[in-house]
């Protein structure tokens, strides 16, 4: 089947996230869609492969609306199968290939997946019908004629985008084609993605950022260069330079590894048009170092799996706004509200909430958490924050992480910033410490880059913080527990603390 026969409607009628890919197969068929370690796939070849794969999925019994576990590596098969599932109307349940078998089994059962796509050699699951994407699969795809009839509805479910790893009961908002199509406006208008970019996919594709940004670039007709982890900072830097990368998305953990490389007088990536980070907050000193040592074109993107983009701190924003997460992205409506859900004035801390065409409506199979997080068309991500008079949004912490010490509200982010400002501290995490007398005390865990004692850090805190914000104790550790998204898992730190009498 030739690209012209896919029957793509005019752009005004696009309602499937893969419509753009097939459009690119017609308008620039020979342009590189995906570059990987074994070669290059053009848009014409990719569209044909996606169409045939979608038809083969239908032949194997998959139906529109079926939830399908996608447990593949960070490779071409992963992107092709995600596109094929979207084209024929199934719902992707992302699964990290690095998870244990028990983690995968539990996720399949919890979300009621009917099928699961597995790499060659992995044993089948009893919880769902298993399809191995192996040589036999590829032979069947190559032998079929193509011609899958796609599902085209903006409200068609597309992906259960997991929001909290796999510990406990996972939460997954049901994100539709319409939600993702709306997020494309954020990527193009607020992050300046375009069809001329060469995007480096260097984060796991099961992770929302890596998956959605790769899909966005395929929709636009750009080139996605696969560079799957693991890799060293030196290998990552070499790839960005030698593969002529113009755009990259990296989580803070990767950025910090790059900053640990030998210092230089000029940026490491002077020709990089766009460096985007998301996943957790960066400190002002880190932003300055990133723009000085790595790339002046650094964008810090505040987003969520439930609703896409919220705000972005762009390179032209002033240094005085470095503590913020930037200004609101195109297409989002964001407010800070009090306990009565009334908007508060600039400077007042409250709960962050937002809404727009990119925001999901609920967590799948989780009505209890849905009631708390989704209210009157707004999504509450659980963050506390405030606006300033210029429209910059500042996060003060998570509502569940706020420390109440003797009746006084204390925001961990403020203490963490005081600690990270010290030249000996590489990372810091502040948590509430159960206390019979005060309700909660303050405990700080830090990773140091230079020798220093806890008393030395406490003295530094006393120079910049009010007495009631000084930690009860500071614990120096080799590393902080982190999720696969690069976020610090604070509950694991709390587990190390014994209640204070």
N, C-alpha and C positions, 0 to 999 in steps of 0.2 A: 504494500500500500504506500503510495507517495504522500508526502506531507499535504499536498493540496486536497487530498481525499478525506482528511480527518473531519471535515465538516465543522470547522471552528466558526462560531458566530462572530459578528463584528465585535470589536472591543467593548462597545456599550452593553453587549449582552453576555459578557463573561461572568460566570457564576461558579466555576470550578478553578481551584488554584493552579491546575495544570494547563488551563487554556493558554496561558502565556507561553509555556514551553512549546506547545504545538504551533502557536503563531510564530515563534522564533524559528521553528523548523522550516517555515515557508519563506520568511523574509531574510534570514541569514543562515541557510542550511549548512554551510561549511564552517561557520564560526565555532570555535572550541567551546563546548558546554562544560565538560569536565576534563580536567587533567589529573592523572593519577600516576602511580609509580610505574605502571606498565604501558602507558600511552595516553592517547587523547580520544575523546568521544565528541563528535560534532553534534550540533542540534538536530540535524536530520536523522542521524543514527540513534540519538537518545530518544527522540520522539517515537521512532519505530520500535525500539526496545521496550519503552514504557507501554505502548499500545499492545504489543504482543504479550507482555507480561500480565497486563490487566485481563486480557482475554483468557490466558492460561489460568489465572486465579478463578475466573468465572467457571471455566471447565472443571476445576477441582472442587467446585461446590460453594464458593464464597458468594455471598449475596450483599447487596447494598445495605448498610447499617450494621453488618457484622463487626464485632470488635476483634481485632487481629493483633496478637503480640508480635512486635517487630524486634527480634533479638539478634540482629546482625552486627557485624563489625563496622568500623568507620571507613567504609569503602564504597565503591560504585554500586554494588548490590543494594546497599542500604538506601541510597538516594533513589535508585530505580524502583525498588519495591515500595517505598513510601509514595512516590509519584503514581505508581500503578494502583495502589490501594485507593488513593484519592480519586483517580480517574474513574474507577468502577464503583465508587461510593462506599467503600468500607471505611472503618475507623481504626486508625493506628494507635496501638498501645505501646509507647516506647519502652524498651527494656535494655538496660546496659548489658552488653555481652560479658562484662567483668563481674556481674553479680553472681552470687552462688546459685546453685540449682534450687535451693529452698526459697530464696528471695524471688526467683522467677516464678516458681510454682505458686507461691502465695499471691503474687500479683495477678496471675492468670485467673486464679479462683475468685479473688475478691471482685474483679471487674467483669467476670463472666465472659472471658474471651472464648470464642468458638474455635479459633485457629491460632497457630503460632508459627512464625517463619524463623527457621534456625539455620545456622551455618553448617557446612558439611561435617558429618561425624558426630554431631551432638545428639544425644539420645532423645527420643520422643517423650512428650509429657502426656499423662493420662487426663490432665485437666482440660486439654484442648487438642484438636487434631493438628498434628505437626507436619509442616511442609519443609523439607530440606532444600535450601537453595544451592544445589550442587550441580555436578556435570549433567546428571539426568534432567534436572529442571531446565537448565540452559538449552539442552538439546530439544526439549519439548517446546520451549518458547521459540526457538529458531525454526521449528517445523510448522508452527501454526500460522495461519494467513493474516492474523491481526484483524482489526475491525471491531474492537470493543465498543459497545454503546455506553458512553459515559453518563454519569449522573450529574445533572446541572441544576443545583438548587443552593442558593446562598445559605439557607438554613440547614443544609445537609451536614451532619456531624463529620468531622475530619480527624481529630486527634484527641485522645485523653492525655492532656499535657500535665504530667505529674509535677506537683508543686512542692513536695517535701520528702524526696528520697524514698526509701523503702523501710524505714524503721517505724514500728507502730502500724497504725492503719493509714495507708497512703491516701492522699487527696488528689483527685483528678478532675479538673474542670473540663467539661465537654466543649471543646473549641470547634467552631464550624468553619466552613469555607468562607462565609461572609466575614467572620472575625479576622481571619488571616488576610483576606483581600483588603480589609480596612487597615491592617497593620502595614501594608505596603506603602500607604501614604506617609506613615511615620518614617519608614526607612528612606524614602525618596526625598521628602521635604525637610525633615529634621535631621537626618543622618547623612543626607546627600548621596545615597547609593545611586549608581547609574549603570547603563549597559556597557560602558567602556572599561569598567573595573575588572581587575584580576583579583578575586577574593580568595584568601587563604583560609580554608576550613581546617583549623588546628585544634578544635575542641570536640569532644564526643558528639556524634550526630544524634544520639538519643536525648541529649540536653537541648532544651528549648532554644537557646541562643544559637548554637551551632546548626540545628536543624532548620529553624525558621529563616535565618539569614542566608543559608545556602539555597533554600527554596525561593527566597525573594530574588536572589541574583539569577537563578534559572528562569524565573518569571520574566525578568527584565531583559534577558539575553546576554548577560555577562558570562565570564568564565570562572568556574569554581575549581580551585586547585586543592586537591585533597592532601593533607599532611597529618595523618592520624597519629595520636599519641601512642606510646610514650616517646619522648625525645628530650634531648638536653637543650638548655638555653642557647648554646652555641649552634646546635643543629637548626633550631628554629630561626635564629638570626640569619644563618647562611641561606636558608630556603627563601626567606623574605627578599633577600638581596638578589640571589641568583635566578629565582623564578619570576623576577620583575613584578612582585606583588604590589598592588596599589591600595588594597583594602584588607584589613584583618580585624577579627574579633577575638579578644583574649580576655580570660578571667583574671582578676587581680593576682592570683597566685603565679600565673605565667609572667605577668608584667614584673613582679618582684624578682623573679629569677633572672629576667633580662637585666634588671637594674643591678644585680649582683655581679655582673660581668665587669671586667676592667673599665675604669672610667675613661672618658675621652672628651676632647674639647668641642667636638661637633656632634650633632645627633647621629645615632647609629643608623637610622633609616631616613635620611634627608629627602628621599624621593617618595616616601610612603604618603599617599594622599589622605588616607583615613585610617586611624587606629581607634577602635571602639572597645570599651570595656563595660562589663556589667556583671552583676552577681553579688557584689558587696561593696560597701563604701570604701573610698580611698581617702587618705588624709591629705591636707593641703601640701605638705612637704613632698608627698609622693607625686602629686600632680605636677608640681614644679620640676621635680627630678625627671619625670617621664617626658615632659615637653622639652627639657633641656638635653637629656641624654639619649632619648629614643626617637621621638618624633614631635614636632611642634603641632601636628594636626591630631591632637588627642581629644576624643569625645567620651565623657563618662555618662553612660546611659542608665537611668533608673527605670526598671521595668519589672514585670511579673509574668509568670506563665499564664495567669488567669486573665490578664487584660492587655498584654503588650506594653507599649511604652507609656511612661508617665511624664518624665522630664529628662532633659539632657543638659549637661554642662559642656559647652562648646569651647574650642580653643580661644575664641575671641572674647569670651567672658572674662571679666577682670579678676586679678589675683585675689581681690577682697572677697570674691564670691566662692573661693575655693573650698570652703567648708560646706557649701550647698551641693545639691544634686541638680542644679541648673534651673532652667525655666521650662514651662510646660510644652510638651511636644504638640505638633500639629494634629488636630482631631480629637484631643483629649480634654475633658473638663475635670478639673481637680479642685477640691476644697479641703480645708482643715476645719473640723467641726468639734463642738463640745459634746458632753455626755448626753445632751438632748438632741443631738444631730443638727444643731444650728451652727451656721458658719461663724467663725471667730475672726477678730480683727488681725491684721498683720502684727507679727511679734508674739502672738499668743499661741502656746503649744496646745495641740489637740490631735484628734485622730485624722489621718489622711484618708480621703476617699476619692474615687474617680469613676467616670463613666464615659461611654463612647461606643462607636461601632465595632471596636476591636475587643470589647470586654465580654467574657463569658457570663452566663446567667446563674450558674450553680455548680456545685461539686457533684459528680456523678455518683449515685448510690450513697450519698452522705447528706441527708436532710438536716441533721443536727448542726453540722459545721456550716452548711449553706445558709441557714437562718442567720447565723452570726456574721457571716462575711458578705452576703448579698442582701441589700435592703433598699427597697423603693427605687430599683434601677441603678443603685450605686454599688461599687465593690469596695470593701474595706480590707486592705492588704495586711492590717495589723500593725502598721507603722505609725509612730507619733512624729509630728513635725510642726513647722511653722513657716509662714511666708514672711519675706521682708517687703518693704515698700516698693522695691523694684521688680517684684514677682519672682524672686529666687526662692526655691523651696529648700528648707533645711530639715534634715531628719534628726530627731533627738533620741531615737531608739525604737524598739518594738514594745507594743503595749504590754505583752506578756513578760517582757524583760525589765520593765520599769521597776526600780527598787524603791520600796517605801520604808524608810529608816526613821523610826520614831515618829511616824505620821507625815514625814516630809518626802515629797516625790523627788527622786534622783534619777537622772538619765545617764545610763552607762556610756553613751557616745561621748559625752563631755569629758569624763574621766579617762576614757580610752585615748582621746585626742591629747590630753595632757601628758599621758605616758608615752605615746608614740612620738611626741615632739622631742623627747630626750634622745640625744644621738646614740645612746647605747641600746635603745629598744627597737627591735625590728617589727614585732607584732604585739598587740595587747587585746585582751578580752576581759570585760568586767561583768560580774554576775552578782545576784543577790545571795547572801549567806544566811540561812535560817537562824534566827536569834530569838530566844524566849523573852529577853528584856526589851529589845527594840523592834521586834517583828522581823527585820532583816538588817544585816550588816553588809558591808561591801567587801568583796574579794576580787582581786585582780590577778590574772595570769599573764605573764609576759614571756616572750622569746627575745633573747638579747643577742646583739651582734658584737658587743664588747663587754668585758667583765664589769659588773656593778653589783652592789649588794641591794637587797630589798630595802634596807634602811635608807640607802642613797636615793632610791626611787621615791620612797615616801617623802623624803625631804624635798625633792623636786616638785611633788604634788602640792606640798604645803605652800610653795611659792606662788602657785597659780590658782588654787582651788580653795573654796570656803572650807572651814574645819569640818562641817558635817558631810562633805563629799570625799574626805580622805579615806582610802581603803583601810579596813581593819587589818588586812594583811595582803602582801604581794608575794605571789609564788612564781619563781623563775623556773620555766620548763623548757625542755628541748624543742617541743613543737606543740601546736594547738590542734585539737581534733577537728577535722574538716570533712564536709560532705563531698561527694563527687562533683558538686557544682563549685567547689572552692570556698564555701561559706563555713565559718566557724560554728561548730555544733556546741552551743553553750550548755545544753542540758548535761552533756558528758562532763563538763567542768563542775557543774553543781553536784554531780554524783560523787565527786572526790571530797566534798566538804561534809564534815560532821556538824550537826546543829550545835550552836553555842548556848550554853545554859544562861 
